[in-house]
Amino acid sequence: MNTKSKEPAENHRHVEKVLRESEDKYRTLFETTGTATIIIEEDTTISLANKEFENLSGYAKEEIEGKKSWTDFVAHKDKLVKMKDYHYTRRTDTDAAPRNYEYKFIDRHGTVKDMFATVAMIPGTRRSVGSFLDITELKQAERAIRESEQRFRDLVQNSLTGIFIVQNDQIIYMNPEQERLFGPLPRSFKLTDFEGLQQDDVEKVRQNYQKMLSGEILTLDMDFRLYLPGKKDSKLDMKWVHCRASTIEYQGEKAILVNMMDITRAKELEHLLRIQDKMTSLGRVAAGIAHEIRNPLSGINIYLDTLEKIYDNAENLEKVKGILAHLQSASTKIESVIRRVMDFSKPSEPKLVFTDINQPIEDAIGLCSVTLRKSGIKIEKNLSEDLQPLYADPNLLEEVILNLITNASEAMKNMDGEKKIEVSSFMEDNSIILKISDSGPGVPWAYIDKIFDPFYTTKSESTGIGLSLCHRIITDHGGSLGISKSKWGGAEFVIEIPIKKHPGIGY
């Protein structure tokens, strides 16, 4: 056979082999691409579908190829009109139709899925290739996130608490309640520079704000006073605010989330209840106060009678000078008692000053000593003389101690046997400890967790606010108030106040 006649046949077989290998390679890619893929004819018929498209659609290849149009898998007819327009447009101008778009895909079982489609023309043909990615779960997740964000946004936007976010000393978000309660805050914002702060609270706020910025504390709760913008002339324009600030991460950067609540009304009610509780305490010691005043008054009357007799008998006026001195002394005693009562009962703004804590203890004991003596209660003092001074409000501490002593005396009112109250003070671990112990019946364990709750009381004539206010006062001094059993089996209230160089959280 002629060698030349063999060459065309061999070349033809070689070409066929290369074509088969190329076809096998692209078919393998087509089948294993991992994405549902189809070849689309100009008349919208699907001429080729891979396994992934079978899985997506629910149809077998034999049911799809040459028998189904891609239009059979579009769920919404309004979208179908636009997609058909894309189909024919890209066959005249490839770049005139989008390559990617989303639509609703419907499978054999009527299940509608969110689909991301990529469609492109096969060069040199009127065919196109389409790849389809099921994004149903992604869309559901996006919808869930949007709904969640909307829920939280609704909560924040309609919150009864003023909320704002500070980042890099800029307010980047403020909810409507914050603006309604306190007016629009400046966008450039440092809490310590806010001119509306009440002067007595500036140092406390400054220290705690710096602690947050430095990362020393992550969450802060404090009460302070501020004036509305442009209103500092009247106390009526001042508001009490409870502020909670928390360190958060917002959009990848450190920020401070601030919640503010107007507690002015609550503070006013607390103030009134404190006065009422003071009046209740004073009522309990009224008999003792009357006794303290009666004795010097009796002396004054006696001396006045003596003066009258000296005048009638024209006796030596030298005696008058001594009698007048006694009258002055008695009058001073009465004035001292009245002043102590007025100082205790009058409303006053809390003031932190350098205080020897034994002084308010002595003052409280002095107010109730006569009442305790008439009730047969022995009070003992065990006060350490080497206590370090600390920042505190002596009037408020006197109120706490008097309240605890009065409660102890009330508990022992109908008790038989020896009645004792001991007040002690000492240093421990850089803190000052005060203990008020009694020999009464003690507090039942069932009530231990409730006695500091506002308005909780077991006495019909009590407001139930006394111990709650005591607890609040000590907490605002940065300390703690607890209860245990005394050495006599009664109640023992333990106050612990840390010694600080400067006032921190609290009044």
C-alpha positions in Angstrom: 0.0 0.0 0.0 1.1 3.5 -0.8 2.5 5.3 2.3 1.1 8.6 1.1 -2.5 7.3 1.0 -2.2 6.3 4.6 -1.3 9.8 5.9 -4.7 11.5 5.5 -6.4 8.6 7.4 -3.9 8.7 10.2 -4.2 12.5 10.4 -8.0 12.2 10.6 -7.7 9.6 13.4 -5.3 11.8 15.3 -7.7 14.8 15.0 -10.6 12.6 16.2 -8.5 11.4 19.2 -7.5 14.9 20.1 -11.2 16.1 19.8 -12.3 13.1 22.0 -9.7 13.9 24.6 -10.6 17.6 24.6 -14.3 16.7 24.8 -13.7 14.2 27.6 -11.7 16.9 29.5 -14.3 19.6 29.2 -17.1 17.1 30.0 -15.2 16.1 33.1 -14.9 19.7 34.1 -18.6 20.3 33.3 -19.6 17.3 35.4 -17.3 17.9 38.4 -17.4 21.7 38.6 -19.4 21.5 41.9 -21.9 24.0 40.5 -25.2 23.3 38.8 -24.4 24.0 35.1 -26.4 23.8 31.9 -25.9 24.5 28.2 -28.7 26.7 26.8 -29.7 26.8 23.1 -31.0 29.9 21.4 -34.6 28.8 21.7 -34.1 28.5 25.6 -33.9 24.7 25.4 -31.5 23.0 27.8 -29.2 20.8 25.6 -26.9 19.7 28.4 -27.1 19.5 32.2 -24.7 18.2 34.7 -25.3 16.0 37.8 -25.4 19.1 40.1 -28.3 20.5 38.1 -30.1 17.2 38.3 -29.8 17.4 42.1 -30.9 21.0 42.1 -33.9 20.6 39.9 -35.0 17.1 41.0 -35.1 15.9 37.3 -33.0 13.3 35.6 -30.8 14.2 32.6 -33.1 12.3 30.3 -36.0 14.5 31.5 -34.1 17.7 31.1 -31.8 17.6 28.0 -33.7 18.6 24.9 -37.0 18.6 26.8 -36.8 21.3 29.3 -36.4 25.1 28.9 -34.5 27.1 31.5 -37.8 29.2 31.8 -39.5 26.1 33.4 -37.3 26.7 36.5 -38.2 30.4 37.1 -40.7 30.8 39.9 -41.8 34.4 39.4 -43.3 35.4 36.0 -42.4 39.1 36.4 -38.8 38.2 36.7 -39.1 35.7 33.8 -39.9 38.6 31.4 -36.7 40.4 32.2 -34.6 37.2 32.1 -35.9 36.3 28.6 -34.9 39.8 27.5 -31.4 39.1 28.9 -31.4 35.8 27.0 -32.0 37.3 23.6 -30.1 40.5 24.2 -26.8 38.8 25.0 -27.0 36.9 21.6 -26.8 40.2 19.7 -24.6 42.1 22.2 -22.8 40.0 24.8 -22.1 43.0 27.1 -25.6 44.4 26.9 -27.0 41.8 29.4 -25.8 41.2 33.0 -23.7 38.2 33.6 -24.9 37.8 37.2 -28.3 38.1 38.8 -30.5 36.6 41.5 -33.9 35.1 41.0 -36.3 32.5 42.5 -35.8 29.0 41.2 -38.5 26.4 41.4 -37.7 22.6 41.4 -39.7 19.6 40.4 -41.4 19.4 43.8 -42.5 23.1 43.8 -39.9 24.1 46.3 -38.8 27.7 45.6 -35.1 28.5 46.2 -33.0 31.7 46.1 -30.6 31.3 43.2 -27.5 33.2 42.0 -27.0 32.8 38.3 -24.0 33.4 36.1 -24.7 33.3 32.3 -22.2 33.8 29.5 -22.1 33.1 25.7 -20.0 30.3 24.3 -17.6 32.0 21.9 -18.4 31.4 18.2 -21.9 29.9 18.9 -25.4 31.0 19.7 -25.3 28.9 22.8 -24.8 30.1 26.4 -23.7 28.4 29.5 -25.4 29.0 32.8 -24.1 28.2 36.3 -26.5 28.3 39.3 -25.6 28.6 43.0 -28.3 27.9 45.6 -28.1 30.8 48.1 -31.3 30.0 50.0 -29.5 29.4 53.3 -27.4 32.5 52.8 -30.5 34.6 52.1 -32.3 33.1 55.1 -29.3 34.0 57.2 -29.3 37.5 55.8 -33.0 38.0 56.4 -32.5 36.7 60.0 -29.7 39.1 60.6 -31.7 42.0 59.1 -34.7 41.1 61.3 -32.5 40.7 64.3 -30.9 44.1 63.6 -34.3 45.6 63.1 -35.6 44.2 66.4 -32.6 45.5 68.3 -32.8 48.8 66.5 -36.5 49.1 67.4 -35.7 48.2 71.1 -32.9 50.8 71.2 -34.8 53.5 69.3 -37.9 53.1 71.6 -36.0 52.4 74.8 -37.0 54.4 78.0 -33.3 54.7 78.6 -31.1 57.2 76.9 -28.4 55.4 74.9 -25.3 56.7 73.1 -22.0 55.4 71.9 -18.7 57.2 72.2 -15.7 56.3 70.0 -12.5 58.2 69.7 -14.1 61.0 71.8 -16.9 61.3 69.2 -20.6 60.5 69.7 -21.3 58.2 66.8 -24.9 57.2 67.8 -27.6 58.6 70.1 -31.1 57.3 70.5 -34.2 59.6 70.6 -34.7 59.1 74.3 -31.2 60.4 75.1 -31.9 63.6 73.1 -35.4 64.0 74.6 -34.2 63.7 78.2 -30.9 65.5 78.1 -30.9 67.5 74.9 -28.5 67.1 72.0 -25.0 66.4 73.2 -22.0 67.8 71.3 -20.7 65.4 68.7 -17.1 65.9 70.0 -17.6 64.6 73.5 -15.7 64.0 76.7 -17.9 63.3 79.7 -15.5 65.1 82.0 -15.6 68.3 79.8 -19.4 68.3 79.8 -20.3 71.7 81.2 -23.6 70.5 82.5 -22.0 68.4 85.3 -22.8 69.6 88.8 -19.6 70.9 90.3 -19.5 68.5 93.3 -19.7 65.5 91.0 -17.0 66.5 88.5 -14.1 64.8 90.3 -16.0 61.5 90.8 -17.0 61.4 87.1 -13.5 62.3 85.9 -11.8 59.6 87.9 -14.2 56.9 86.8 -14.2 58.0 83.2 -10.4 57.8 83.1 -10.5 54.3 84.6 -12.7 53.2 81.7 -10.5 54.8 79.1 -7.4 53.1 80.6 -9.1 49.7 80.7 -8.9 49.5 84.5 -12.6 48.9 84.7 -14.9 47.6 81.9 -18.3 48.4 83.3 -19.2 51.4 85.5 -22.4 52.3 87.4 -22.7 55.7 89.1 -25.2 58.4 89.9 -24.4 62.1 89.3 -26.2 65.4 88.8 -26.3 67.5 85.6 -28.0 70.5 84.2 -29.7 70.6 80.9 -27.8 72.6 78.2 -27.9 76.3 78.9 -29.8 75.9 82.2 -27.7 76.2 85.4 -29.5 79.0 87.2 -32.1 77.0 89.1 -32.1 73.8 91.0 -35.3 72.9 89.2 -33.2 72.5 86.0 -30.9 69.9 87.7 -31.4 66.3 87.0 -30.2 63.2 88.8 -28.8 60.6 86.3 -28.0 56.9 86.8 -25.3 56.1 84.3 -24.0 52.7 83.2 -21.0 52.8 80.9 -19.6 49.6 79.3 -16.5 49.0 77.1 -17.6 47.4 73.9 -16.2 46.8 70.4 -18.1 48.6 67.7 -17.3 48.1 64.1 -13.9 46.7 64.9 -12.8 49.5 67.3 -13.0 50.1 71.0 -16.0 52.2 72.1 -18.0 53.0 75.2 -21.7 52.3 75.4 -23.5 54.6 77.7 -27.0 54.1 79.2 -28.5 57.1 81.0 -31.7 57.1 83.0 -33.4 60.1 84.6 -33.8 59.2 88.3 -34.6 62.7 89.5 -38.1 61.6 90.7 -36.7 58.5 92.4 -34.1 60.7 94.2 -36.8 63.1 95.3 -38.9 60.3 96.7 -35.8 58.7 98.3 -35.0 62.1 99.8 -38.6 62.4 101.3 -38.4 58.9 102.6 -35.1 59.6 104.2 -36.5 62.7 106.0 -39.5 60.6 107.0 -37.2 57.9 108.4 -35.3 60.5 110.3 -38.5 61.9 111.8 -39.4 58.3 112.8 -36.0 57.9 114.5 -36.4 61.2 116.2 -39.8 60.3 117.4 -38.3 57.2 119.1 -35.8 59.3 121.0 -38.2 62.2 121.7 -38.7 61.2 125.3 -35.0 61.2 125.9 -34.6 64.6 124.2 -37.4 66.0 126.3 -35.7 64.6 129.4 -32.4 66.3 128.3 -34.2 69.6 127.9 -36.4 69.3 131.1 -33.4 69.1 133.5 -31.8 72.4 132.5 -35.2 74.0 132.2 -36.0 73.0 135.8 -32.6 74.5 136.8 -33.4 77.7 135.0 -36.8 78.0 136.8 -35.1 77.4 140.2 -32.4 80.1 139.5 -35.1 82.5 138.4 -37.0 82.0 141.6 -33.7 82.6 143.5 -33.2 85.8 141.5 -36.7 87.0 142.4 -36.0 86.4 146.1 -32.7 88.3 146.0 -34.4 91.2 144.3 -37.3 91.3 146.9 -34.9 91.1 149.8 -32.4 93.5 148.3 -29.6 91.1 149.0 -26.0 91.3 147.7 -26.0 91.5 144.0 -22.7 89.5 143.9 -24.8 86.4 144.1 -26.6 87.4 140.9 -23.5 87.0 138.8 -23.1 83.3 139.8 -26.7 82.6 139.2 -26.6 84.2 135.7 -23.6 82.0 134.8 -25.7 78.9 135.8 -28.6 80.2 133.7 -26.2 80.6 130.7 -24.9 77.1 131.1 -28.3 75.6 131.2 -29.4 77.6 128.2 -26.3 76.4 126.3 -27.2 72.8 127.0 -30.7 73.3 125.7 -29.4 75.1 122.6 -26.9 72.2 122.0 -29.6 69.6 122.2 -31.9 71.5 119.8 -29.0 72.1 117.4 -28.1 68.4 117.2 -31.7 67.5 116.6 -32.0 70.2 113.8 -28.8 69.1 112.2 -29.9 65.6 112.1 -33.5 66.2 110.8 -32.9 69.0 108.2 -32.5 67.9 104.6 -29.0 68.5 103.2 -27.0 67.6 100.2 -24.4 64.9 100.9 -20.9 66.2 101.3 -17.7 64.1 101.4 -15.2 65.6 103.8 -12.2 64.3 105.7 -13.8 62.7 108.7 -12.9 61.0 112.0 -15.5 58.3 111.8 -15.7 58.1 115.7 -17.3 61.5 115.7 -20.6 60.6 114.0 -20.6 57.5 116.2 -20.4 59.7 119.4 -23.0 62.0 118.0 -25.5 59.2 117.3 -25.0 57.6 120.7 -25.4 61.1 122.3 -28.8 61.5 120.6 -30.2 58.2 121.8 -28.4 57.6 125.1 -31.2 58.9 127.4 -33.8 56.9 125.6 -31.6 53.8 125.8 -31.1 54.4 129.6 -34.8 54.8 130.2 -35.4 51.5 128.3 -33.0 49.7 130.5 -30.5 49.2 127.6 -26.8 49.4 128.4 -24.7 50.8 125.5 -21.0 50.1 125.4 -18.4 51.8 123.2 -15.3 50.2 122.0 -13.8 52.7 119.6 -10.3 52.6 118.4 -8.4 55.9 118.9 -5.9 55.4 116.0 -8.3 55.3 113.1 -7.2 57.0 109.9 -9.5 59.8 108.7 -11.4 59.0 105.5 -13.6 60.9 103.0 -17.2 60.5 104.2 -20.4 62.4 104.9 -20.5 62.5 108.8 -24.2 63.4 108.8 -25.2 60.4 106.7 -23.0 58.1 108.8 -24.6 59.4 111.9 -28.0 58.6 110.3 -26.9 55.1 109.6 -25.5 54.4 113.1 -28.6 56.0 114.8 -30.9 53.9 112.7 -29.1 50.7 113.5 -29.0 51.5 117.2 -32.7 52.4 117.2 -33.5 49.1 115.4 -31.6 47.2 118.0 -33.4 49.0 120.9 -36.8 48.3 119.2 -35.9 44.6 118.9 -35.2 44.4 122.6 -38.2 46.5 123.7 -40.3 43.7 125.0 -37.5 41.4 126.0 -36.7 40.2 129.5 -33.2 39.8 130.8 -30.1 41.9 130.2 -30.2 44.3 127.2 -27.0 45.4 125.6 -25.8 47.2 122.6 -22.1 47.5 121.7 -20.7 49.9 119.1 -17.1 49.2 118.1 -14.7 50.6 115.5 -11.3 49.4 114.3 -8.9 49.1 111.3 -8.6 46.0 109.2 -6.8 45.6 105.8 -6.8 49.3 105.0 -10.5 49.5 105.8 -12.4 50.9 108.8 -14.8 48.4 110.4 -17.9 49.4 112.4 -19.9 46.9 114.3 -23.3 47.5 116.0 -24.1 44.4 118.1 -27.0 43.7 120.4 -28.3 41.0 122.7 -31.7 40.9 121.2 -33.5 38.0 119.5 -31.5 38.4 116.3 -32.8 38.3 112.7 -34.3 35.0 111.5 -32.3 33.5 108.7 -35.4 33.5 106.4 -35.3 37.3 106.4 -31.5 37.8 106.1 -31.6 38.2 102.3 -34.6 40.6 102.4 -33.9 43.0 105.2 -32.1 45.5 102.9 -34.8 45.5 100.3 -36.7 48.8 100.0 -40.1 48.7 101.8 -39.5 45.3 103.3 -40.5 45.3 107.0 -42.0 43.1 109.7 -43.1 46.1 111.8 -46.5 47.6 111.1 -45.5 51.1 112.0 -42.3 51.1 109.9 -41.8 52.5 106.4 -39.4 49.6 105.6 -37.0 52.1 104.0 -34.5 52.5 106.9 -32.2 49.6 106.3 -32.4 50.1 102.6 -31.2 53.7 102.9 -28.5 52.6 105.3 -27.3 50.0 102.8 -27.4 52.6 100.0 -25.4 55.2 102.0 -22.7 52.8 102.9 -22.5 51.4 99.3 -22.2 55.0 98.0 -19.3 55.4 100.3 -17.6 52.5 98.5 -18.3 50.2 101.4 -20.5 47.3 102.4 -23.1 46.6 105.1 -23.8 43.1 106.2 -25.4 41.2 109.1 -24.4 38.3 111.2 -25.0 36.9 114.7 -23.5 38.8 117.7 -21.6 37.2 120.5 -24.8 37.3 122.6 -26.9 35.6 119.9 -28.5 38.8 118.7 -27.9 40.8 115.5 -24.6 42.3 114.5 -24.5 44.8 111.7 -21.0 45.1 110.1 -20.0 48.2 108.2 -16.7 48.1 106.1 -15.5 51.3 104.4 -12.2 51.3 102.5 -9.9 54.2 103.1 -9.2 56.2 99.9 -7.1 59.3 99.3 -9.9 60.8 97.2 -13.6 60.2 96.9 -14.4 57.7 94.2 -17.7 56.1 93.4 -20.4 57.4 95.6 -21.7 60.8 96.7 
